[in-house]
Amino acid sequence: MSFFTPIRMLVIGAIFVLAGMVLPLLMVVKVLESTLFLNFFSYVIGLVGTFFGIAGASMYVKYNRRK
């Protein structure tokens, strides 16, 4: 059994996208200091979350189409 099941990929993607939205919000309200690394990290984590979500959704459709 693989670790990356479609549902897990969707959940991981949603968490990453949510973190990619919350980090810039915390920087805007001055809870976190806005640094180049943190800006880049929040962008990358949102992008990776989007890819995980798309891959998880496509895997979910692929597996359920066979049934």
GUGUZA-619026 format. One record per residue: x, y, z of N, C-alpha, C, O in turn. Coordinates in steps of 0.02 Angstrom, whole numbers, plus 50000, padded with zeros to 5 digits. Example, Ala and Ser with C-alpha at 12.3 -4.5 7.8 and 13.67 -1.06 7.14 Angstrom:
BEGIN
506604971650390506154977550390506604983550390507124983450423 506424988850354506844994750357506455000250394506705005750402 
This chain:
BEGIN
500424994150000500005000050000500445006250000500905006850040 500305010749956500705016749948500495022050000499915022450020 500975026050020500825031450067500425036950034500005040050067 500535038149971500205043549935499555041149903499525040149842 499055040049944498385038449917498065044949894498275050349915 497555044649852497235050849828496965055249883497045061349880 496655052349933496375056349988496925059650029496865065450048 497455055950042498015058950079498335064650040498505069850068 498395063749975498695069149934498245075249935498495080849937 497585074349932497125080049935497175083550002497175089750005 497215079750056497265082750123497925086450132497945092050157 498475083350110499135086550115499135092950072499395098050093 498855092550012498815098449969498415103950000498605109849996 497845102250032497435107350064497795110550123497745116650132 498165106650161498545109350217499095114050192499195119450220 499445111950139499975116150112499695122750084499975128050095 499135122350047498845128450019498605133050075498695139150072 498305130150128498085134150184498675137450219498635143350238 499235133750227499835136750257500115142150212500375147250236 500065141250146500295146350099499865152550100500085157850078 499255152050126498825157950132498905161150201498875167350206 498995157150253499035159750321499695163350334499705168550368 500245160750308500895163950320500915171150294501135175550331 500705172650232500705179650211500225183950252500355189850263 499665181050273499195184850314499525186750380499445192450403 499885182150411500245183750473500795188850462500945192750507 501085188950403501595193950388501275200850379501565205950399 500685201050350500345207450338500115210650403500165216750412 499875206550449499635209350513500205209850564500085211150623 500815208950541501435210050580501515205150638501825206850689 501235199150633501365193950683502035190650668502415189250714 502175189550605502825186950583503195192450545502885196450510 503845192550553504245197250515504305194850443504455189050430 504195199350397504225197650326504955197550304505285202650300 505185191550289505865190650263505825187550194505315184950174 506375187950158506395185050091506285177550094505925174750053 506605174250142506525167050148505805165150164505545160450134 505485168650209504795167050228504315168450171503835164750161 504435173850133504025175250075504105169750022503605167349995 504715167750009504845162449960504555155849984504265152149945 504625154350048504375148050076503615147750071503345142550053 503265153150087502535153050083502305152350011501795149149998 502655155349964502485154449893502585147249871502145144349839 503155144349889503305137549868502825132649900502595127949867 502665133549963502215128849997501515129249967501175124149963 501285135049947500645135649913500655132449844500165129249824 501195133149809501265130149742501295122549747500975119049707 501675120049794501715112749804501035109949825500845104649803 500685113649868500015111449888499535111249830499115106749827 499585115949785499155115949726499305109849682498845106549658 499945108349672500125102449633499895095949667499655091449633 499985095549733499755089649768498995088849762498745083349753 498625094349767497905094049760497685091849691497225087749685 497995094449640497825092549572498005085249559497615081549529 498585083049583498785076049574498325071449613498145066049588 498145073349673497695069249713497005068649682496695063349683 496755074249655496095074149623496105069749560495635066049547 496645070249522496675066249461496765058849478496485054549443 497145057249530497205050249551496535047549577496355041849565 496165051749613495515049749639495035048049582494675043049585 495025052249531494595050949473494825044649436494415040649415 495475043849429495745037949394495555031449430495335026749398 495625031249496495465025249533494725023849534494515018049531 494305028849540493585027849544493265026749475492695024449472 493605028449422493335027349355493335019949338492915017549301 493815016349366493875009149352493305005049382493144999749356 493005007449436492495003649471491845003549435491365000449458 
